[in-house]
Amino acid sequence: MRQKLVVIGNGMAGMRTVQELLAIAPGLYDITVFGAEPHPHYNRILLSPVLAGEQDLQDIVLNDWDWYREQGITLHAGRTVVQVDRARRVVRADDGTEAPYDRLLLATGSRPVMLPVPGADLQGVVAHRDIADTETMIEAARSHRHAVVIGGGVLGLEAASGLARRGMAVTVVHRNDWLMERQLDAEAAALLQQSLEVQGLQFRLGAQTEALRDDGQGRVCAVRLADGSELPADLVVMALGIRPNIALAQQMRLHCERGIVVSDTLQTVTDGRIYAVGECAQHRGVAYGLVAPLFEQGRVAANHLAQLGIGRYVGSTVSAKLKVTGIELLSAGDFMGGDGTEQLVLRDPQSGVYRKLVLKDERLVGACLYGDAEGGSWYLDLLREGRSVAGLREQLIFGEPAHG
Ligand SMILES: Cc1cc2nc3c(=O)[nH]c(=O)nc-3n(C[C@H](O)[C@H](O)[C@H](O)COP(=O)(O)OP(=O)(O)OC[C@H]3O[C@@H](n4cnc5c(N)ncnc54)[C@H](O)[C@@H]3O)c2cc1C
């Protein structure tokens, strides 16, 4: 009899792992997938281009309903798993559907952080996380004028730019003194802000949100800041970061810290039959929030599920980009630099280009490129490999030397 694999989470990490598994060990498992969203597997990162009107929702579906049928996968879409009995090895969804497992894959992703201010539960207050949020924002842009995005990180700026492209007047409220401080230094962020202002966005930096005001009918109408000022807002997007979605794992008494703690084989440290991949997992102290790591994790987890020996996941080097048309940036590693590091910097204010490379002991440890991210993948390779760049120093800032 075939073994039973149950997957909780029909998102990017869960389905990537399933696809990898089907490629190397088709037929090894009877696979059942539970997904809280009432959609087939879609490319979450493309929600920003959908919001900006550059793509349609049907364009971002990665596996349609037929695919699940063709692969013999039982999909329970729109059903949230609410309980897992580890002793009986059975999962149960909110509608009572049960599925037994031999192996269980947790891929529950993250939850957006919502600011706990008065009015946070009003109509018109959303995150930028899933199709439902995107639909709410597109609908709001049709019938309303003013949007406030709280959070000037990658997701906040992508949401703000998308809403502006749909005709809304958008203000970004950000606590820090400069945008994307987790990816950019102040100089690159100032250039970014200028470009976004040219696209029509407005900014309130160093500002703290105190409350959201009700229009009297249960919908948000304004954002009040700590300095007492108010911004009109028919739509408020909270983009303050994410937290691994570990509620179910905690209820299952799996060891969790920030995320569900997993080993190099992506098995939970508590129960070897149970794996965790993607944003819900914490590996060697890190819970990632990007897709590149989950692709690597999916391969290793699939390998282990396929019983093809033990691949090991050793962690990922991540980099960040911003999906806003007309803006090119890339950031990776220790882009700020500090004691014991040196910086190579190129500035071309005329063309709005800024490049900073951070070196330590003749090795590249960080990069922050704005305006021209050409050669970015070469820098990422150098970062990952950690090899000496002593012989390349003079041309390093200009990108990969031409060969031949
Ligand atoms: C708008 C946006 C843009 C992004 N852009 C980029 C980018 O440019 N580059 C990049 O690298 N990353 C980007 N990301 C991040 C990337 O999308 C995530 O890292 C990735 O989706 C994480 O995959 P995951 O499977 O861990 O979580 P998810 O894709 O969120 O999937 C988790 C799924 O599990 C479901 N679920 C949770 N609990 C249960 C339960 N109990 N029962 C059933 N189902 C459950 C959820 O509903 C969800 O569908 C972006 C994210 C967003 C929101």
The ligand as a MOL file (V3000), in Angstrom:
LIG
                    3D

  0  0  0     0  0            999 V3000
M  V30 BEGIN CTAB
M  V30 COUNTS 53 58 0 0 0
M  V30 BEGIN ATOM
M  V30 1 C 2.8070 40.6840 -2.3590 0
M  V30 2 C 4.0270 39.8420 -2.1290 0
M  V30 3 C 5.1350 40.0090 -2.9430 0
M  V30 4 C 6.2870 39.2290 -2.7270 0
M  V30 5 N 7.3590 39.4090 -3.5380 0
M  V30 6 C 8.4520 38.6280 -3.3690 0
M  V30 7 C 9.5860 38.7460 -4.2370 0
M  V30 8 O 9.6210 39.5840 -5.1460 0
M  V30 9 N 10.6270 37.8980 -4.0490 0
M  V30 10 C 10.6280 36.9540 -3.0620 0
M  V30 11 O 11.5960 36.2110 -2.9530 0
M  V30 12 N 9.5690 36.8230 -2.2230 0
M  V30 13 C 8.5040 37.6320 -2.3470 0
M  V30 14 N 7.4320 37.4970 -1.4990 0
M  V30 15 C 7.4900 36.4770 -0.4440 0
M  V30 16 C 7.0560 35.1130 -0.9670 0
M  V30 17 O 5.8230 35.2110 -1.6070 0
M  V30 18 C 6.9820 34.1420 0.1990 0
M  V30 19 O 8.2830 33.9900 0.7140 0
M  V30 20 C 6.4130 32.7770 -0.1870 0
M  V30 21 O 5.1400 32.8680 -0.7300 0
M  V30 22 C 6.3700 31.8890 1.0470 0
M  V30 23 O 5.8210 30.6480 0.7050 0
M  V30 24 P 5.1260 29.7320 1.8000 0
M  V30 25 O 4.6210 28.5390 1.0870 0
M  V30 26 O 6.0250 29.5820 2.9620 0
M  V30 27 O 3.8920 30.6160 2.2820 0
M  V30 28 P 2.5960 30.9900 1.4360 0
M  V30 29 O 2.9070 31.1690 0.0010 0
M  V30 30 O 1.9500 32.1040 2.1660 0
M  V30 31 O 1.6770 29.7090 1.5630 0
M  V30 32 C 1.1270 29.3000 2.7860 0
M  V30 33 C -0.2760 28.8290 2.5170 0
M  V30 34 O -0.6900 28.0240 3.6180 0
M  V30 35 C -2.0450 28.3090 3.8730 0
M  V30 36 N -2.3280 27.8860 5.2600 0
M  V30 37 C -1.8240 28.4180 6.4020 0
M  V30 38 N -2.2900 27.7490 7.4760 0
M  V30 39 C -3.0930 26.7640 7.0020 0
M  V30 40 C -3.8720 25.7470 7.6170 0
M  V30 41 N -3.8980 25.5920 8.9580 0
M  V30 42 N -4.5960 24.9230 6.8130 0
M  V30 43 C -4.5720 25.0590 5.4670 0
M  V30 44 N -3.8390 26.0240 4.8380 0
M  V30 45 C -3.1150 26.8440 5.5850 0
M  V30 46 C -2.1450 29.7920 3.6460 0
M  V30 47 O -3.4790 30.1780 3.4360 0
M  V30 48 C -1.2810 29.9590 2.4030 0
M  V30 49 O -2.0330 29.8120 1.2360 0
M  V30 50 C 6.2960 38.2780 -1.6760 0
M  V30 51 C 5.1700 38.1280 -0.8500 0
M  V30 52 C 4.0500 38.9090 -1.0580 0
M  V30 53 C 2.8680 38.7390 -0.1580 0
M  V30 END ATOM
M  V30 BEGIN BOND
M  V30 1 1 1 2
M  V30 2 1 2 3
M  V30 3 2 2 52
M  V30 4 2 3 4
M  V30 5 1 4 5
M  V30 6 1 4 50
M  V30 7 2 5 6
M  V30 8 1 6 7
M  V30 9 1 6 13
M  V30 10 2 7 8
M  V30 11 1 7 9
M  V30 12 1 9 10
M  V30 13 2 10 11
M  V30 14 1 10 12
M  V30 15 2 12 13
M  V30 16 1 13 14
M  V30 17 1 14 15
M  V30 18 1 14 50
M  V30 19 1 15 16
M  V30 20 1 16 17
M  V30 21 1 16 18
M  V30 22 1 18 19
M  V30 23 1 18 20
M  V30 24 1 20 21
M  V30 25 1 20 22
M  V30 26 1 22 23
M  V30 27 1 23 24
M  V30 28 2 24 25
M  V30 29 1 24 26
M  V30 30 1 24 27
M  V30 31 1 27 28
M  V30 32 2 28 29
M  V30 33 1 28 30
M  V30 34 1 28 31
M  V30 35 1 31 32
M  V30 36 1 32 33
M  V30 37 1 33 34
M  V30 38 1 33 48
M  V30 39 1 34 35
M  V30 40 1 35 36
M  V30 41 1 35 46
M  V30 42 1 36 37
M  V30 43 1 36 45
M  V30 44 2 37 38
M  V30 45 1 38 39
M  V30 46 1 39 40
M  V30 47 2 39 45
M  V30 48 1 40 41
M  V30 49 2 40 42
M  V30 50 1 42 43
M  V30 51 2 43 44
M  V30 52 1 44 45
M  V30 53 1 46 47
M  V30 54 1 46 48
M  V30 55 1 48 49
M  V30 56 2 50 51
M  V30 57 1 51 52
M  V30 58 1 52 53
M  V30 END BOND
M  V30 END CTAB
M  END
